[in-house]
Amino acid sequence: MKIVVAIDSLKGSLTSLEAGMAIKQGIGRAIPEADVSVRPLADGGEGTVEALTLGMNGRTEKVTVSGPLGKPVECVYGILEESKTAIVEMSGAAGITLVSDQERNPLHTTTYGVGEVIKDAIGKGCRHFIVGIGGSATNDGGIGMLQALGYGFLDKNGNQVSFGAKGLKDLAEITDTNVLPQLKECTFRVACDVTNPLCGEQGCSAIYGPQKGATPSMIMQMDKWLGDYACLAAGKFPKANPLHPGTGAAGGMGFAFLTFTNAVLESGIKIILEETRLEDYIKDADIVVTGEGRLDGQTVMGKAPIGVANIAKKYGKLVLAFSGCVTEDAIACNAGGIDAYFPILRGVVTLEEAMKHDTAEKNLIATVEQVFRLIRCGQLIK
């Protein structure tokens, strides 16, 4: 029996590969002779660097960069040496988890560190990038990142504008004379699962600004400044289109990538599935196992387990899913290609206890073992 395991991380408990190895152990207890292949899985958000880098025999790099508030942070990214590809999570350099609740203010938070990570990877020979832009603390339209790469975002006196969304207020000119020369050789696959435009009622300021600390007055200001920025960019950079779906992602990072680099915005899970060649493994499998920390009605909206299930169903494979918890509306996952799903919680405990690494691992192994014992019984009955 061939089994392919591709499970997303159980955030706060197990990484993708840790969860996959726990599932493999549970299967091995029930069906020792099973041929189990564990593949990395992520959706372009948290865990993408680890899943892709370790799962594809890459290496990790650490670089100290400017965090969202300008303080130094250590950011980890991955390099796939053979293809000269860097795997970057924006949240590692400009993530909202790097800013305390009291300090959240998109007028001040910057994406400069993201540009520093890209620059470091370019210096190490990378020319292709996979960038997850989820979980940002910023709303600066990506100008911080671009400043780090050599673009000039200048005020009326010819000085670089200040970090954060407030810098957009003073923006008078955009220059590209000092851009890192190697940037024109680089391609970017940007994991983006939102379709918001840059500005307006569905723009980044209005929709995502509040969770980053923006007040109603800040939202109005930032939306206007971003609109002015887009108009200024369009005068010199023909790809500037603030209405393009996804330009509002990550506080305007979608707009920055599309306008100033050789980039495409794509579904995060699409990128991961293609890069890991998961379909090559699934087509020869008997059973496919997937899952994530929480299965609910949102899982079917393009999340990683459904991406796995869609491939599996092309080949008529049985798909099982395991998760930390499930909600009532997770029933939609059955119609989405997951034949059966199983929560791994085995007793009444606190959320903190349930999410402990050892507890989650033990529960996952035990639940998988019992499910595959049933499968083994089905084989014997036949």
C-alpha positions, -999 to +999 in steps of 0.1 A: +000+000+000+014+034-011+004+064+010+013+100+004+011+124+034+009+161+027-004+180+057-001+217+065+013+228+098-007+226+130+002+262+138+016+266+173+020+229+177+036+210+148+053+220+116+042+204+083+070+179+083+066+171+121+029+164+115+037+144+085+062+122+103+037+117+132+012+105+107+038+082+092+045+068+126+008+062+133+003+044+099+034+023+106+019+011+139-012-001+121+002-012+087+040-017+091+045-027+055+029+005+041+051+026+018+046+061+033+060+092+016+059+125+035+058+157+014+060+193+026+029+214+025+021+251+031-002+277+017+023+305+012+019+318+047+036+309+080+057+277+076+064+281+039+101+286+044+105+256+065+082+233+045+097+241+011+133+244+022+136+213+043+112+193+021+131+201-010+166+196+004+174+233+005+193+252+031+182+280+055+200+313+059+197+338+087+201+375+081+197+405+105+174+431+090+153+461+100+121+449+116+087+466+111+096+493+136+132+497+125+146+475+153+169+447+142+153+413+137+168+380+126+150+366+096+152+331+083+148+323+046+155+294+024+176+287-006+171+259-032+206+258-046+199+239-078+174+264-091+189+294-074+155+300-057+150+319-024+120+311-002+109+342+018+082+349+042+074+386+045+063+380+081+098+371+090+109+407+085+077+428+086+052+406+103+025+417+127+037+392+153+069+412+155+050+442+168+033+443+202-004+452+204+006+486+220+030+494+192+008+486+162+006+516+140+008+513+102+019+549+099+053+538+113+057+502+103+080+495+073+087+468+047+124+478+045+136+445+060+118+425+033+140+443+007+171+436+028+163+399+028+158+399-010+191+418-014+209+393+008+195+364-013+205+381-045+240+385-031+241+347-026+232+341-062+195+337-061+175+349-091+142+333-085+120+341-055+089+326-039+076+352-015+047+347+010+032+380+019+007+371+045+007+384+081+022+418+075+022+447+100+025+473+073+006+496+050+034+514+032+026+502-003+059+483-003+080+514-006+103+503+023+111+471+004+118+490-027+140+516-009+162+487+003+165+476-033+177+510-045+146+527-056+143+564-046+111+575-030+118+611-026+102+642-010+102+676-027+137+682-014+151+651-030+155+631+003+142+596+009+108+598+026+105+584+061+096+548+068+060+537+072+028+548+055+034+583+067+063+585+042+038+583+014+023+617+024+056+634+014+062+614-018+070+637-047+093+616-070+102+580-077+136+572-092+153+540-103+188+551-111+203+533-081+183+501-082+203+469-076+214+459-112+207+422-106+171+429-098+162+430-135+174+393-137+151+382-109+116+367-110+091+366-082+062+342-076+042+360-049+019+339-028-013+360-026-047+347-018-066+380-016-081+400-045-083+434-029-073+464-049-048+489-036-074+516-027-111+522-020-137+505+002-121+471-005-085+484-005-058+475+020-062+505+043-100+499+048-100+462+050-067+453+068-058+486+084-078+482+116-060+449+125-027+467+121-037+495+145-052+520+121-079+544+133-107+556+110-089+588+103-056+570+096-075+548+071-088+578+052-053+594+051-035+562+040-060+554+013-055+589-002-017+587+000-017+553-016-039+566-044-015+595-050+015+570-049-002+549-076-008+579-098+028+590-094+041+555-102+019+552-133+035+582-148+069+564-150+062+527-146+037+513-171+028+482-151+013+503-123-024+493-120-039+498-085-071+481-096-054+448-104-067+421-080-043+415-052-025+449-054-039+456-019-024+425-004-001+430+026-006+467+028+001+473-009+030+448-013+011+433-042+012+466-060+049+471-053+059+437-067+037+440-098+048+475-106+085+475-098+096+439-103+092+410-126+065+394-105+032+374-107+006+371-079-005+335-075-025+313-052-001+303-024-012+266-025-008+266-063+028+277-060+036+251-033+019+222-051+038+230-083+072+236-067+070+204-047+057+183-076+031+167-053+011+155-082+039+132-093+037+114-059-001+114-056-008+098-090+009+065-079-006+064-043-034+044-029-044+068-001-036+105+003-035+120+038-037+158+044-050+182+070-043+214+090-047+228+125-084+236+121-108+223+095-138+245+089-159+261+062-130+283+051-108+253+043-126+248+010-118+284+000-084+275-015-066+263+016-038+237+014-058+205+023-083+212-005-055+218-030-042+184-021-076+168-024-082+184-058-051+167-072-060+134-055-095+134-070-080+138-105-067+103-100-096+089-080-077+086-047-091+082-013-084+113+007-083+114+045-076+145+067-066+150+103-067+183+122-064+197+157-101+205+157-131+207+133-162+229+132-197+221+121-193+237+088-162+216+081-188+192+064-181+213+033-147+196+031-164+164+021-179+180-010-144+196-016-128+162-021-119+151+015-136+117+019-134+117+057-118+139+083-108+132+119-101+156+148-072+144+169-083+157+203-087+127+226-098+143+259-111+175+276-081+197+281-073+234+279-064+249+245-030+256+258-025+219+268-039+207+235-015+228+215+016+216+233+040+200+208+042+167+226+005+165+232-004+173+196+021+148+183+009+120+206-028+127+198-020+127+160-001+094+161-028+077+181-057+089+160-040+080+128-031+045+141-068+038+149-080+050+115-055+029+097-063-001+118-098+002+105-084+004+069-064-027+076-095-045+088-112-035+056-084-051+036-087-084+056-125-085+051-119-083+014 
